[in-house]
């Protein structure tokens, strides 16, 4: 039986934890590292850790009887088929990407145009 050496976990609280814990003293951590782990193992752990953190948010909405049928992906993460599939599997929801992946930047630009009277 092949040994699975990548049991690395990442807790993504680089700036404290968000909902539901809201504890700014929480810190990020890698757990389960060994000399056999690679940079790829650590990168995968970061991707998985952030996806599981998103799943916590989805579960909170579910507990509040506010079901989420799909997740919208924008920005840099929307450009990665690997991370999109990983997040879809972990969150158990379909992931929709927008035709314009940098919609957050576009929204800010539109708000600025309205605020300055350009539009």
N, CA and C atoms as an extended XYZ file, in Angstrom:
357
Properties=species:S:1:pos:R:3:atomname:S:1:resname:S:1:resid:I:1 pbc="F F F"
N         0.846       -1.183        0.000 N   UNK     1
C         0.000        0.000        0.000 CA  UNK     1
C         0.885        1.238        0.000 C   UNK     1
N         0.603        2.178       -0.886 N   UNK     2
C         1.397        3.409       -0.984 CA  UNK     2
C         1.115        4.306        0.212 C   UNK     2
N         2.179        4.888        0.706 N   UNK     3
C         2.048        5.797        1.849 CA  UNK     3
C         1.678        7.185        1.352 C   UNK     3
N         0.604        7.756        1.908 N   UNK     4
C         0.216        9.125        1.574 CA  UNK     4
C         0.947       10.048        2.530 C   UNK     4
N         1.967       10.733        2.022 N   UNK     5
C         2.786       11.561        2.903 CA  UNK     5
C         2.187       12.938        3.134 C   UNK     5
N         1.179       13.312        2.382 N   UNK     6
C         0.658       14.668        2.493 CA  UNK     6
C        -0.558       14.738        3.405 C   UNK     6
N        -0.283       14.794        4.699 N   UNK     7
C        -1.345       14.989        5.672 CA  UNK     7
C        -1.187       16.363        6.294 C   UNK     7
N        -0.828       17.329        5.471 N   UNK     8
C        -0.611       18.681        5.949 CA  UNK     8
C        -1.942       19.421        5.977 C   UNK     8
N        -2.210       20.072        7.098 N   UNK     9
C        -3.406       20.890        7.239 CA  UNK     9
C        -2.978       22.338        7.442 C   UNK     9
N        -3.809       23.247        6.966 N   UNK    10
C        -3.537       24.673        7.134 CA  UNK    10
C        -4.750       25.340        7.753 C   UNK    10
N        -4.539       26.035        8.843 N   UNK    11
C        -5.570       26.852        9.469 CA  UNK    11
C        -5.361       28.272        8.952 C   UNK    11
N        -6.297       28.802        8.158 N   UNK    12
C        -6.041       30.042        7.419 CA  UNK    12
C        -6.326       31.349        8.167 C   UNK    12
N        -6.124       31.372        9.457 N   UNK    13
C        -6.429       32.582       10.222 CA  UNK    13
C        -5.226       33.530       10.261 C   UNK    13
N        -4.824       34.036        9.114 N   UNK    14
C        -3.660       34.924        9.042 CA  UNK    14
C        -3.912       36.273        9.707 C   UNK    14
N        -5.177       36.644        9.804 N   UNK    15
C        -5.534       37.927       10.413 CA  UNK    15
C        -6.636       37.712       11.461 C   UNK    15
N        -6.478       36.675       12.268 N   UNK    16
C        -7.537       36.318       13.198 CA  UNK    16
C        -8.598       35.512       12.485 C   UNK    16
N        -9.591       35.064       13.238 N   UNK    17
C       -10.644       34.258       12.627 CA  UNK    17
C       -11.881       35.107       12.375 C   UNK    17
N       -12.600       34.724       11.340 N   UNK    18
C       -13.842       35.408       11.002 CA  UNK    18
C       -15.021       34.649       11.577 C   UNK    18
N       -16.189       34.843       10.974 N   UNK    19
C       -17.376       34.166       11.478 CA  UNK    19
C       -17.189       32.654       11.470 C   UNK    19
N       -17.687       31.949       12.414 N   UNK    20
C       -18.519       32.398       13.527 CA  UNK    20
C       -17.724       32.764       14.779 C   UNK    20
N       -16.419       32.613       14.757 N   UNK    21
C       -15.620       32.779       15.977 CA  UNK    21
C       -15.222       34.225       16.264 C   UNK    21
N       -14.899       34.973       15.249 N   UNK    22
C       -14.542       36.393       15.382 CA  UNK    22
C       -13.523       36.619       16.506 C   UNK    22
N       -12.403       35.933       16.419 N   UNK    23
C       -11.354       36.049       17.428 CA  UNK    23
C       -10.085       36.548       16.753 C   UNK    23
N        -9.774       37.824       16.958 N   UNK    24
C        -8.611       38.404       16.279 CA  UNK    24
C        -7.285       37.882       16.825 C   UNK    24
N        -7.314       37.146       17.929 N   UNK    25
C        -6.066       36.583       18.451 CA  UNK    25
C        -5.742       35.225       17.817 C   UNK    25
N        -6.689       34.625       17.077 N   UNK    26
C        -6.410       33.372       16.376 CA  UNK    26
C        -5.317       33.602       15.343 C   UNK    26
N        -4.484       32.607       15.138 N   UNK    27
C        -3.394       32.710       14.181 CA  UNK    27
C        -3.384       31.495       13.263 C   UNK    27
N        -2.813       31.682       12.098 N   UNK    28
C        -2.692       30.617       11.112 CA  UNK    28
C        -1.666       29.587       11.582 C   UNK    28
N        -1.788       28.378       11.035 N   UNK    29
C        -0.838       27.329       11.396 CA  UNK    29
C        -0.827       26.239       10.337 C   UNK    29
N         0.341       25.671       10.138 N   UNK    30
C         0.466       24.430        9.375 CA  UNK    30
C         0.599       23.315       10.402 C   UNK    30
N        -0.119       22.221       10.187 N   UNK    31
C        -0.088       21.091       11.102 CA  UNK    31
C         0.207       19.836       10.293 C   UNK    31
N         1.041       18.981       10.845 N   UNK    32
C         1.315       17.694       10.207 CA  UNK    32
C         2.497       17.703        9.262 C   UNK    32
N         3.344       18.717        9.341 N   UNK    33
C         4.508       18.780        8.453 CA  UNK    33
C         5.562       17.745        8.831 C   UNK    33
N         6.222       17.211        7.826 N   UNK    34
C         7.365       16.319        8.042 CA  UNK    34
C         8.438       16.684        7.020 C   UNK    34
N         9.568       16.066        7.144 N   UNK    35
C        10.662       16.325        6.198 CA  UNK    35
C        10.330       15.832        4.796 C   UNK    35
N         9.343       14.962        4.682 N   UNK    36
C         8.957       14.423        3.374 CA  UNK    36
C         8.028       15.349        2.600 C   UNK    36
N         7.425       16.321        3.260 N   UNK    37
C         6.475       17.192        2.580 CA  UNK    37
C         7.172       18.125        1.609 C   UNK    37
N         6.437       18.465        0.573 N   UNK    38
C         6.962       19.342       -0.471 CA  UNK    38
C         6.254       20.691       -0.421 C   UNK    38
N         6.750       21.620       -1.195 N   UNK    39
C         6.084       22.915       -1.331 CA  UNK    39
C         4.677       22.708       -1.888 C   UNK    39
N         4.535       21.768       -2.802 N   UNK    40
C         3.219       21.454       -3.364 CA  UNK    40
C         2.229       20.991       -2.306 C   UNK    40
N         2.717       20.202       -1.328 N   UNK    41
C         1.855       19.761       -0.232 CA  UNK    41
C         1.359       20.960        0.563 C   UNK    41
N         2.230       21.917        0.799 N   UNK    42
C         1.859       23.096        1.578 CA  UNK    42
C         0.894       23.984        0.799 C   UNK    42
N         1.126       24.136       -0.492 N   UNK    43
C         0.223       24.938       -1.320 CA  UNK    43
C        -1.162       24.297       -1.344 C   UNK    43
N        -1.206       22.984       -1.507 N   UNK    44
C        -2.499       22.291       -1.499 CA  UNK    44
C        -3.204       22.472       -0.154 C   UNK    44
N        -2.448       22.417        0.939 N   UNK    45
C        -3.035       22.612        2.269 CA  UNK    45
C        -3.626       24.011        2.404 C   UNK    45
N        -2.958       25.016        1.834 N   UNK    46
C        -3.495       26.386        1.883 CA  UNK    46
C        -4.803       26.465        1.099 C   UNK    46
N        -4.826       25.884       -0.082 N   UNK    47
C        -6.048       25.899       -0.897 CA  UNK    47
C        -7.182       25.166       -0.184 C   UNK    47
N        -6.883       23.998        0.364 N   UNK    48
C        -7.913       23.234        1.072 CA  UNK    48
C        -8.381       23.964        2.333 C   UNK    48
N        -7.444       24.535        3.081 N   UNK    49
C        -7.801       25.237        4.313 CA  UNK    49
C        -8.730       26.406        4.069 C   UNK    49
N        -8.455       27.178        3.026 N   UNK    50
C        -9.322       28.311        2.725 CA  UNK    50
C       -10.675       27.842        2.204 C   UNK    50
N       -10.696       26.743        1.468 N   UNK    51
C       -11.970       26.205        0.990 CA  UNK    51
C       -12.814       25.689        2.155 C   UNK    51
N       -12.189       25.021        3.115 N   UNK    52
C       -12.940       24.548        4.284 CA  UNK    52
C       -13.446       25.717        5.118 C   UNK    52
N       -12.679       26.812        5.154 N   UNK    53
C       -13.145       28.004        5.879 CA  UNK    53
C       -14.409       28.553        5.206 C   UNK    53
N       -14.451       28.524        3.885 N   UNK    54
C       -15.652       28.956        3.169 CA  UNK    54
C       -16.829       28.032        3.468 C   UNK    54
N       -16.537       26.751        3.607 N   UNK    55
C       -17.604       25.798        3.931 CA  UNK    55
C       -18.224       26.111        5.292 C   UNK    55
N       -17.419       26.571        6.241 N   UNK    56
C       -17.954       26.956        7.546 CA  UNK    56
C       -19.015       28.042        7.362 C   UNK    56
N       -18.724       29.019        6.501 N   UNK    57
C       -19.692       30.082        6.231 CA  UNK    57
C       -20.973       29.549        5.619 C   UNK    57
N       -20.845       28.623        4.687 N   UNK    58
C       -22.027       28.027        4.057 CA  UNK    58
C       -22.858       27.271        5.092 C   UNK    58
N       -22.193       26.567        5.987 N   UNK    59
C       -22.903       25.833        7.038 CA  UNK    59
C       -23.645       26.787        7.973 C   UNK    59
N       -23.063       27.967        8.234 N   UNK    60
C       -23.752       28.950        9.071 CA  UNK    60
C       -25.064       29.396        8.431 C   UNK    60
N       -25.032       29.664        7.117 N   UNK    61
C       -26.251       30.046        6.415 CA  UNK    61
C       -27.280       28.917        6.451 C   UNK    61
N       -26.797       27.688        6.297 N   UNK    62
C       -27.688       26.524        6.339 CA  UNK    62
C       -28.366       26.430        7.710 C   UNK    62
N       -27.594       26.649        8.779 N   UNK    63
C       -28.159       26.602       10.133 CA  UNK    63
C       -29.214       27.693       10.349 C   UNK    63
N       -29.074       28.801        9.627 N   UNK    64
C       -30.035       29.901        9.735 CA  UNK    64
C       -31.210       29.735        8.784 C   UNK    64
N       -31.287       28.571        8.153 N   UNK    65
C       -32.357       28.262        7.186 CA  UNK    65
C       -32.301       29.185        5.968 C   UNK    65
N       -31.080       29.596        5.597 N   UNK    66
C       -30.849       30.395        4.401 CA  UNK    66
C       -29.974       29.569        3.452 C   UNK    66
N       -30.582       28.651        2.733 N   UNK    67
C       -29.796       27.737        1.904 CA  UNK    67
C       -29.082       28.451        0.757 C   UNK    67
N       -27.911       27.966        0.455 N   UNK    68
C       -27.121       28.481       -0.669 CA  UNK    68
C       -27.095       27.382       -1.725 C   UNK    68
N       -27.545       27.710       -2.928 N   UNK    69
C       -27.609       26.695       -3.982 CA  UNK    69
C       -26.335       26.659       -4.820 C   UNK    69
N       -25.608       27.774       -4.875 N   UNK    70
C       -24.369       27.829       -5.661 CA  UNK    70
C       -23.482       28.919       -5.084 C   UNK    70
N       -22.211       28.849       -5.426 N   UNK    71
C       -21.230       29.828       -4.980 CA  UNK    71
C       -20.669       30.529       -6.216 C   UNK    71
N       -20.539       31.837       -6.136 N   UNK    72
C       -19.997       32.619       -7.243 CA  UNK    72
C       -18.513       32.878       -6.976 C   UNK    72
N       -17.684       32.588       -7.931 N   UNK    73
C       -16.243       32.753       -7.788 CA  UNK    73
C       -15.767       33.908       -8.663 C   UNK    73
N       -15.048       34.842       -8.061 N   UNK    74
C       -14.514       35.992       -8.799 CA  UNK    74
C       -13.040       36.179       -8.435 C   UNK    74
N       -12.366       37.027       -9.171 N   UNK    75
C       -10.976       37.335       -8.876 CA  UNK    75
C       -10.032       36.241       -9.332 C   UNK    75
N        -8.863       36.226       -8.725 N   UNK    76
C        -7.816       35.282       -9.120 CA  UNK    76
C        -8.205       33.832       -8.970 C   UNK    76
N        -8.964       33.521       -7.909 N   UNK    77
C        -9.380       32.144       -7.693 CA  UNK    77
C       -10.270       31.603       -8.798 C   UNK    77
N       -10.988       32.477       -9.462 N   UNK    78
C       -11.875       32.054      -10.542 CA  UNK    78
C       -11.090       31.604      -11.774 C   UNK    78
N        -9.821       31.936      -11.823 N   UNK    79
C        -8.990       31.577      -12.979 CA  UNK    79
C        -8.352       30.197      -12.836 C   UNK    79
N        -8.500       29.569      -11.678 N   UNK    80
C        -7.856       28.279      -11.424 CA  UNK    80
C        -8.872       27.141      -11.458 C   UNK    80
N        -8.835       26.329      -12.504 N   UNK    81
C        -9.747       25.183      -12.560 CA  UNK    81
C        -9.529       24.211      -11.391 C   UNK    81
N        -8.273       24.023      -10.972 N   UNK    82
C        -7.974       23.119       -9.864 CA  UNK    82
C        -8.633       23.605       -8.575 C   UNK    82
N        -8.449       24.876       -8.251 N   UNK    83
C        -9.011       25.394       -7.000 CA  UNK    83
C       -10.540       25.471       -7.071 C   UNK    83
N       -11.069       25.791       -8.247 N   UNK    84
C       -12.524       25.829       -8.414 CA  UNK    84
C       -13.112       24.450       -8.150 C   UNK    84
N       -12.509       23.411       -8.713 N   UNK    85
C       -12.996       22.048       -8.492 CA  UNK    85
C       -12.837       21.642       -7.025 C   UNK    85
N       -11.705       21.999       -6.431 N   UNK    86
C       -11.458       21.665       -5.029 CA  UNK    86
C       -12.507       22.319       -4.129 C   UNK    86
N       -12.787       23.589       -4.367 N   UNK    87
C       -13.781       24.304       -3.564 CA  UNK    87
C       -15.170       23.720       -3.767 C   UNK    87
N       -15.488       23.356       -5.001 N   UNK    88
C       -16.779       22.737       -5.311 CA  UNK    88
C       -16.932       21.439       -4.525 C   UNK    88
N       -15.900       20.601       -4.507 N   UNK    89
C       -15.940       19.328       -3.791 CA  UNK    89
C       -16.075       19.543       -2.282 C   UNK    89
N       -15.293       20.466       -1.734 N   UNK    90
C       -15.279       20.693       -0.288 CA  UNK    90
C       -16.570       21.357        0.185 C   UNK    90
N       -17.060       22.334       -0.570 N   UNK    91
C       -18.268       23.043       -0.156 CA  UNK    91
C       -19.541       22.295       -0.528 C   UNK    91
N       -19.428       21.334       -1.442 N   UNK    92
C       -20.605       20.579       -1.852 CA  UNK    92
C       -21.609       21.420       -2.618 C   UNK    92
N       -21.124       22.448       -3.272 N   UNK    93
C       -21.983       23.359       -4.041 CA  UNK    93
C       -21.360       23.589       -5.416 C   UNK    93
N       -22.199       23.820       -6.426 N   UNK    94
C       -21.635       24.197       -7.722 CA  UNK    94
C       -20.988       25.579       -7.632 C   UNK    94
N       -19.912       25.748       -8.365 N   UNK    95
C       -19.201       27.025       -8.390 CA  UNK    95
C       -19.468       27.672       -9.740 C   UNK    95
N       -19.970       28.899       -9.714 N   UNK    96
C       -20.224       29.645      -10.939 CA  UNK    96
C       -19.174       30.735      -11.071 C   UNK    96
N       -18.578       30.836      -12.236 N   UNK    97
C       -17.639       31.924      -12.495 CA  UNK    97
C       -18.319       32.913      -13.433 C   UNK    97
N       -18.038       34.160      -13.245 N   UNK    98
C       -18.652       35.198      -14.074 CA  UNK    98
C       -17.873       35.371      -15.365 C   UNK    98
N       -18.524       35.922      -16.378 N   UNK    99
C       -17.845       36.126      -17.647 CA  UNK    99
C       -16.718       37.145      -17.508 C   UNK    99
N       -16.843       38.033      -16.528 N   UNK   100
C       -15.774       38.993      -16.243 CA  UNK   100
C       -15.253       38.663      -14.849 C   UNK   100
N       -14.140       37.899      -14.755 N   UNK   101
C       -13.704       37.392      -13.453 CA  UNK   101
C       -13.278       38.466      -12.456 C   UNK   101
N       -12.873       39.624      -12.920 N   UNK   102
C       -12.450       40.690      -12.006 CA  UNK   102
C       -13.622       41.627      -11.703 C   UNK   102
N       -14.772       41.040      -11.402 N   UNK   103
C       -15.973       41.841      -11.190 CA  UNK   103
C       -15.877       42.715       -9.944 C   UNK   103
N       -15.108       42.301       -8.950 N   UNK   104
C       -14.914       43.138       -7.770 CA  UNK   104
C       -14.259       44.458       -8.130 C   UNK   104
N       -13.213       44.387       -8.943 N   UNK   105
C       -12.532       45.603       -9.411 CA  UNK   105
C       -13.467       46.434      -10.285 C   UNK   105
N       -14.229       45.766      -11.127 N   UNK   106
C       -15.174       46.474      -11.990 CA  UNK   106
C       -16.217       47.192      -11.156 C   UNK   106
N       -16.728       46.540      -10.113 N   UNK   107
C       -17.719       47.165       -9.245 CA  UNK   107
C       -17.181       48.401       -8.556 C   UNK   107
N       -15.945       48.332       -8.074 N   UNK   108
C       -15.327       49.492       -7.420 CA  UNK   108
C       -15.166       50.628       -8.424 C   UNK   108
N       -14.747       50.314       -9.643 N   UNK   109
C       -14.590       51.339      -10.665 CA  UNK   109
C       -15.943       51.983      -10.995 C   UNK   109
N       -16.996       51.182      -11.058 N   UNK   110
C       -18.330       51.723      -11.340 CA  UNK   110
C       -18.811       52.626      -10.206 C   UNK   110
N       -18.568       52.219       -8.963 N   UNK   111
C       -18.947       53.059       -7.825 CA  UNK   111
C       -18.185       54.376       -7.838 C   UNK   111
N       -16.894       54.314       -8.178 N   UNK   112
C       -16.089       55.533       -8.248 CA  UNK   112
C       -16.602       56.453       -9.355 C   UNK   112
N       -16.991       55.878      -10.483 N   UNK   113
C       -17.514       56.682      -11.592 CA  UNK   113
C       -18.802       57.389      -11.187 C   UNK   113
N       -19.668       56.700      -10.468 N   UNK   114
C       -20.913       57.301      -10.003 CA  UNK   114
C       -20.618       58.386       -8.958 C   UNK   114
N       -19.721       58.090       -8.022 N   UNK   115
C       -19.408       59.040       -6.931 CA  UNK   115
C       -18.775       60.317       -7.456 C   UNK   115
N       -17.992       60.220       -8.523 N   UNK   116
C       -17.324       61.408       -9.069 CA  UNK   116
C       -18.151       62.116      -10.134 C   UNK   116
N       -19.309       61.553      -10.468 N   UNK   117
C       -20.154       62.189      -11.469 CA  UNK   117
C       -19.783       61.858      -12.894 C   UNK   117
N       -18.823       60.991      -13.099 N   UNK   118
C       -18.446       60.604      -14.465 CA  UNK   118
C       -19.565       59.803      -15.104 C   UNK   118
N       -20.280       59.044      -14.306 N   UNK   119
C       -21.385       58.247      -14.837 CA  UNK   119
C       -22.628       58.568      -14.065 C   UNK   119
